[in-house]
Amino acid sequence: MSLANKLGKQFVVTVEIDPPRGVNIDKVLEGARVLKGVDAINLADSPMARVRMSPIALAHLIKEKLGIETILHMTCRDRNLLSLQSELLGAYALGIENVLALTGDPPSIGDFPHATGVFDVTSEGLVHLIRQLNSGNDLAGNKLNAPTNFCIGVALNPTADDLDKEIDRLKRKVAAGAHFALTQPIYSRRVVDLLLDKCSDVGIPILIGILPLRSSRHCEFLHNEVPGIVVPDDVRKRMRDAGDNGRSEGIEIAREFLESIMGQVAGVYLMPPFADYSMAAEIIEILPSG
């Protein structure tokens, strides 16, 4: 059963893998094999504006070599309206059917700060563009020789300064054609409960982001340096107390959190740190088989 058919009908597990900084995909394929039981693998699009292999090429290779479904991250940062449509049509021809529409990190924060950011559209506009392709037309209304059938995902920030504004933006993305949403990492059940209450009338499945903690230092960095990530005091204390056993404690914290939300959410979006994909595999061991 495809990801599109699973969403909203069963608990879905997706895991993010970053494409390599080069052409060797051995480590990525090894990580994907560890995750073969998940419903889909997310492939980032040069995150933090740092050069990585095209996620389109990697998505095709993962499907071809391992038979695992992927969610292609597509940003508006690097492509104009012509290129966005062209690459999406090519991706669909390669068997890629799930897209996460993102505005993208600005080039100024990456390795090439003087590179030009395109941003012809925002993520909301990209959702509309993909829906046009699904309807059998390009953005100018020209008829395609065959429509696409993309399942369209969008991002959601549950710790936004103005959550009501963030939910309004999500609703606009849904109106534009979004089918599901993935959140940034969450570490608090209270945040999940508030988010679900605010999203009660949104009408699409929401997958909760989980970024496992590797150490107290990792935990403090995320909490203090990464916008949008808030790690509660009790979790930070547990990681401090864990000392050299931080990885194991981080897995246990993620497992407890996963168990606490399983009956309330459509699924989870795991983001294993430092390409430690076995962390994700260990976390989802608690899920019932099938």
Residue pairs with C-beta under 8 A, 6 or more apart in sequence:
2 69
2 97
2 151
3 12
3 14
3 39
3 40
3 69
3 71
3 97
3 98
3 151
4 97
4 98
4 151
4 179
6 12
6 39
7 151
7 179
7 180
7 205
7 266
7 267
8 204
8 205
8 266
11 262
11 266
11 267
11 287
12 39
12 40
12 205
12 207
12 266
12 267
12 268
13 38
13 39
13 267
13 268
13 270
13 284
13 287
14 38
14 39
14 40
14 41
14 42
14 71
14 182
14 207
14 267
14 268
14 269
14 270
15 35
15 38
15 41
15 42
15 269
15 270
15 271
15 272
15 277
15 280
16 41
16 42
16 43
16 44
16 269
16 270
16 271
16 272
17 28
17 31
17 32
17 35
17 41
17 42
17 43
17 44
17 275
17 277
18 43
18 44
18 47
18 52
18 275
19 28
19 43
19 44
19 46
19 52
19 53
19 54
19 55
19 58
20 27
20 28
20 52
20 53
21 50
21 51
21 52
21 53
22 53
23 53
25 53
25 58
25 61
27 275
28 58
28 62
29 61
29 62
29 65
29 66
31 275
31 277
32 41
32 62
32 66
32 68
32 277
33 66
34 277
34 278
34 280
34 281
35 41
35 68
35 277
35 280
35 281
36 66
36 68
37 284
38 68
38 280
38 284
39 69
39 267
40 68
40 69
40 70
40 71
40 98
41 62
41 68
41 69
41 70
41 71
42 70
42 71
42 73
42 100
42 182
42 269
43 55
43 58
43 59
43 62
43 70
43 71
43 72
43 73
44 52
44 55
44 73
45 55
45 72
45 73
45 74
45 75
45 78
45 102
45 104
46 52
46 75
46 78
46 110
47 73
47 105
48 105
48 109
48 110
49 77
49 104
49 105
49 106
49 107
49 108
49 109
49 110
49 111
49 112
49 115
50 110
50 111
51 111
51 112
55 72
55 73
55 74
56 72
56 87
56 90
56 91
56 94
56 96
58 70
59 70
59 72
59 91
59 94
59 96
60 91
60 94
60 95
60 96
62 68
62 70
63 69
63 70
63 94
63 95
63 96
69 97
69 98
70 96
70 98
71 98
71 99
71 100
71 153
72 91
72 96
72 98
72 99
72 100
73 99
73 100
73 102
74 84
74 87
74 88
74 99
74 100
74 101
74 102
74 126
75 102
75 103
75 104
75 105
76 84
76 102
76 103
76 104
76 118
76 119
76 120
76 121
76 122
76 123
76 125
76 126
77 103
77 104
77 105
77 106
77 107
77 117
77 118
77 119
78 104
78 117
78 118
79 87
79 118
79 120
80 118
80 120
81 120
81 121
81 129
81 139
84 120
84 121
84 126
84 129
85 129
85 133
85 138
85 139
88 99
88 129
88 130
88 133
88 148
88 150
89 133
89 144
89 148
91 99
92 133
92 148
92 149
92 150
97 149
97 150
97 151
98 150
98 151
98 153
99 130
99 150
99 151
99 152
99 153
100 153
100 154
100 155
100 182
101 123
101 126
101 127
101 130
101 152
101 153
101 154
101 173
101 178
102 123
102 126
102 155
103 119
103 122
103 123
103 126
104 117
104 119
106 117
107 113
107 114
107 115
107 116
107 117
108 117
121 128
121 129
123 154
123 155
123 173
124 169
124 172
124 173
124 176
125 176
127 152
127 154
127 173
127 176
127 177
127 178
128 176
128 177
129 139
130 148
130 150
130 152
130 177
131 152
131 176
131 177
132 138
132 139
133 144
133 147
133 148
133 150
134 147
134 148
134 149
134 150
134 152
134 177
135 147
136 143
136 144
136 146
136 147
137 143
137 144
138 144
151 179
151 180
152 177
152 178
152 179
152 180
153 178
153 179
153 180
153 181
153 182
154 170
154 173
154 178
154 180
154 181
154 182
155 181
155 182
155 183
155 184
156 166
156 170
156 181
156 182
156 183
156 184
156 195
156 206
157 166
157 183
157 184
157 228
158 166
158 183
158 184
158 186
158 191
158 192
158 194
158 195
159 184
159 186
159 191
159 228
159 229
159 230
160 166
160 228
163 194
163 195
163 198
164 198
167 198
167 199
167 202
170 178
170 181
170 199
170 202
171 202
173 181
174 202
174 203
174 204
178 204
179 204
179 205
180 204
180 205
180 206
180 207
180 266
181 202
181 204
181 205
181 206
181 207
182 206
182 207
182 209
182 269
183 195
183 206
183 207
183 208
183 209
183 269
184 209
184 228
184 229
185 209
185 210
185 211
185 222
185 229
185 271
186 192
186 195
186 208
186 209
186 210
186 257
187 230
187 231
187 232
187 235
187 253
187 257
188 230
188 232
189 257
189 260
189 261
191 230
192 208
192 261
192 264
192 265
193 264
195 206
196 206
196 264
196 265
199 206
205 266
205 267
206 265
206 266
207 265
207 266
207 267
207 268
207 269
208 261
208 265
208 267
208 268
208 269
209 268
209 269
209 271
210 254
210 257
210 258
210 268
210 269
210 270
210 271
210 283
211 222
211 229
211 270
211 271
211 272
211 273
212 250
212 251
212 253
212 254
212 270
212 271
212 272
212 273
212 276
212 279
212 280
212 283
213 219
213 222
213 231
213 235
213 239
213 246
213 249
213 250
213 253
213 254
213 273
214 246
214 247
214 250
214 273
214 274
214 276
214 279
215 239
215 246
215 247
215 250
216 236
216 239
216 240
216 242
216 243
216 246
218 239
218 246
218 250
218 273
219 231
219 235
219 236
219 239
219 246
219 250
220 236
222 229
222 231
223 229
223 230
223 231
223 236
235 253
238 249
238 253
239 246
239 249
239 250
239 253
241 249
242 248
242 249
242 250
247 276
247 279
250 279
251 279
251 282
251 283
254 270
254 279
254 283
255 283
255 286
258 268
258 283
258 284
258 286
258 287
259 286
261 268
262 287
270 280
270 283
270 284
272 278
272 279
272 280
273 279
